[in-house]
């Protein structure tokens, strides 16, 4: 289930999650990097995976579901 980004588990910095932006309608795999204080996720562009555009930060997150058995 999607959670608001305000509830993101920042105290688990090495875990990856599914991230989304509700208005821009994207879903990506990534995480927060506390050292850089930036979001890092798949699909940003070919050369950089850091969220560089203001307002394009994730709005929601969820744990990655387990694979089917």
Secondary structure as GFF3:
##gff-version 3
##sequence-region A 1 69
A	DSSP	beta_strand	3	4	.	.	.	ID=ss1
A	DSSP	three_ten_helix	5	7	.	.	.	ID=ss2
A	DSSP	beta_strand	17	21	.	.	.	ID=ss3
A	DSSP	beta_strand	26	33	.	.	.	ID=ss4
A	DSSP	beta_strand	38	41	.	.	.	ID=ss5
A	DSSP	beta_strand	60	62	.	.	.	ID=ss6
###
